[in-house]
Amino acid sequence: MSDMGTRNTAVAAETSSAPTETVAPRAETRRLRMPDWTWLGIGALLLIACLAPFQLVPFRTFQLALAMIYAVALLGLNVLVGHTGQISLGHGAFFAVGAYTSAVLMDRWDTPYFATLPVAAAVAFALGFALGIPALRLRGLYLALVTLAIAIFLVPLLKRFESVTGGSMGLTLTKPAPPVWTGLAEDQWLYFLALLVTVVSFVLVAGLLRSRVGRALHAIRDNEIAAEVMGVRLAFYKTLAFACGAMLAGAAGCVYTWVIGFVSPDSFAVGLSITLLAGLVVGGLGGHWGPLLGGLFVMYVPSFAQDLNQAAPGVIFGLLIIAVMYLAPNGLAGLLGRTARWLEHLVRKGKNNAH
Amino acid sequence: MAGFLQQVIEGLTAGAIYAGLALALVLIYRFTGIVNFAQGELAMFSAFLAWQCVQSGLPFWVALPATLAVSFVGGMLIERVIIRPVEGAPELTLVIVTVGLFFFINAAAGWIWSYQVKSFPNPFPEGAFRAGGVTAGYSSLGVLGVVAAVMGLLYLLFRYTKIGLAMRAVACNPQSARLVGIRVGTVLALGWGLAALVGAVSGVLSAPLLFLEPNMMGGVLIYAFAAATLGGFDSPGGAVAGGLIVGVAETLTGAYLDVIGTELKIGVPLVIILGVLLLRPQGLFGRAVVERV
């Protein structure tokens, strides 16, 4: 919404500024420079992300890679929940499908690991599409019920087909080895693979949301009936959002298999799905940065809280979810954005006073 | 034939527990339009409270009413403190808040009582009633009897008392109810309290069968959802009927379909939920919602 606003002013400024360049008001030019700051921030973040694995101990690098994997999964969930307004309590199931697709391909058919990523994403997409067709005829609460039931059903299903999935023992795999020419250690290589997938996913989703598909999804979220009247095909776009979300979760699951080197049904119990939803809510629904913050949250809060008590992560999660719903409906991302705008306001006020 | 009847009786016992939780879900849905994902966890917490009472030396039949009273007050408090501020919010917000509650109660129980499995005393006598090759354990009959009693008491409450009439009025139309002088807020809190009480009955009944631990109601909750969906989310009688049907269907599928077996039984509620929503979204006894736009 906000970047559409700036784009409009940018266009308006471009058409009008040619003859009256010197008269252009100061505030206008400052607003035009805003996106540059965003790009600068993204660049700095990427630079830090690229340098981090050379400064951190392997375990920290591994944790960061996992946080990015969760961020990709949350990105998918955000397309569905944040941008389309549908509730899913079964996102972990698609994560598991991606992880298992990759693991089974590598384990049974010795597929090279990078080839498993598109397959895992495609399988999750297809499954998301197939499940989306019946599920998205349902609204709100019922969709939450069905997705929850799917997430609960998946674990015994994985345990049952032992010959393929390895049953409750799971599958242990060799982690992808770094190519010699890179000179990287294993954890660093895995980190960069995760980083690459994360960056590509964020760019793809940003593109999707700027397109007519993104506008259709937002229309559905804001008012289903009005969207339908405007010619948005509800069933198609909802199913598409469901499938895209599932695809990203599948891709994240695939990278998870690479990084962990082990899959078992109990890692994908229904708790994962609910944790993902919680992470997204705390990170921020419907924005660009919520999934990233949510990924960090899902990764680090449980590992810190675990030291306190086995049950502490759950207590903290529960309280935070409810608190965020009351106090900051846009999550951490919304809070950060508000702080940034407040700081900018202060800076601008200071400058004006200096004149 | 006797084997089949035996399975049906076991199904009915399991179904009675699902019916109890489904009844709690339906009560809250009727009053506030919220599907409470934390209902199972509330029931689990009540079961732990009862266990704590019994552990500290109280006889079971004293511990039970004490637990029910605490659950009732707890349910009212939750409505007042957590649900009231988001009343009328979009469904997404409501679902997320109850999911947060789910997390919190589950972990709080784990914090207080640890995740070790505890055995819960069976309130009903050992032994069984036999007739024509079919055995019905006294505990099965007891569970069925208690759920029937709860159902009957609720019916009497709603049908013949003044407060029941007020509650029905609020469920039917909150604004008109307020205009005729009913305190809608109090009634909503009462609804949550009643639901917590009914859920607590279900939790205490299922604890001896399932073993007591913080995650014990996760599976039951999904069966209860299936039961409520099947019966219709706005029909208490439907919830009970749905619970019994789901219980019997689950047991029979587990026993007679080898492909499914005991491990994949949890797929039965998924199939029931999907089937009902696609074929008859309002459930067997529910009313179809007609929305004005």
Chai-1 contact restraints between the chains, C-beta under 6 A:
chainA,res_idxA,chainB,res_idxB,connection_type,confidence,min_distance_angstrom,max_distance_angstrom,comment,restraint_id
A,I87,B,L92,contact,1.0,0.0,6.0,A-B,restraint_1
A,I87,B,V95,contact,1.0,0.0,6.0,A-B,restraint_2
A,P134,B,L278,contact,1.0,0.0,6.0,A-B,restraint_3
A,L138,B,L277,contact,1.0,0.0,6.0,A-B,restraint_4
A,G140,B,E91,contact,1.0,0.0,6.0,A-B,restraint_5
A,L141,B,V35,contact,1.0,0.0,6.0,A-B,restraint_6
A,L141,B,E91,contact,1.0,0.0,6.0,A-B,restraint_7
A,Y142,B,L277,contact,1.0,0.0,6.0,A-B,restraint_8
A,A144,B,V95,contact,1.0,0.0,6.0,A-B,restraint_9
A,L145,B,F225,contact,1.0,0.0,6.0,A-B,restraint_10
A,L145,B,I273,contact,1.0,0.0,6.0,A-B,restraint_11
A,V146,B,I273,contact,1.0,0.0,6.0,A-B,restraint_12
A,A149,B,I222,contact,1.0,0.0,6.0,A-B,restraint_13
A,A149,B,L270,contact,1.0,0.0,6.0,A-B,restraint_14
A,A149,B,I273,contact,1.0,0.0,6.0,A-B,restraint_15
A,I152,B,I222,contact,1.0,0.0,6.0,A-B,restraint_16
A,F153,B,I266,contact,1.0,0.0,6.0,A-B,restraint_17
A,F153,B,G267,contact,1.0,0.0,6.0,A-B,restraint_18
A,F153,B,L270,contact,1.0,0.0,6.0,A-B,restraint_19
A,P156,B,E263,contact,1.0,0.0,6.0,A-B,restraint_20
A,P156,B,L264,contact,1.0,0.0,6.0,A-B,restraint_21
A,P156,B,I266,contact,1.0,0.0,6.0,A-B,restraint_22
A,R160,B,E263,contact,1.0,0.0,6.0,A-B,restraint_23
A,R160,B,L264,contact,1.0,0.0,6.0,A-B,restraint_24
A,I225,B,V293,contact,1.0,0.0,6.0,A-B,restraint_25
A,V281,B,I96,contact,1.0,0.0,6.0,A-B,restraint_26
A,N309,B,W111,contact,1.0,0.0,6.0,A-B,restraint_27
A,A311,B,A107,contact,1.0,0.0,6.0,A-B,restraint_28
A,A311,B,G110,contact,1.0,0.0,6.0,A-B,restraint_29
A,A311,B,W111,contact,1.0,0.0,6.0,A-B,restraint_30
A,G314,B,F103,contact,1.0,0.0,6.0,A-B,restraint_31
A,G314,B,N106,contact,1.0,0.0,6.0,A-B,restraint_32
A,G314,B,A107,contact,1.0,0.0,6.0,A-B,restraint_33
A,V315,B,A107,contact,1.0,0.0,6.0,A-B,restraint_34
A,V315,B,A108,contact,1.0,0.0,6.0,A-B,restraint_35
A,F317,B,F103,contact,1.0,0.0,6.0,A-B,restraint_36
A,G318,B,G100,contact,1.0,0.0,6.0,A-B,restraint_37
A,G318,B,F103,contact,1.0,0.0,6.0,A-B,restraint_38
A,G318,B,F104,contact,1.0,0.0,6.0,A-B,restraint_39
A,I321,B,G100,contact,1.0,0.0,6.0,A-B,restraint_40
A,I322,B,V97,contact,1.0,0.0,6.0,A-B,restraint_41
A,I322,B,G100,contact,1.0,0.0,6.0,A-B,restraint_42
A,M325,B,T93,contact,1.0,0.0,6.0,A-B,restraint_43
A,M325,B,I96,contact,1.0,0.0,6.0,A-B,restraint_44
A,M325,B,V97,contact,1.0,0.0,6.0,A-B,restraint_45
A,Y326,B,P85,contact,1.0,0.0,6.0,A-B,restraint_46
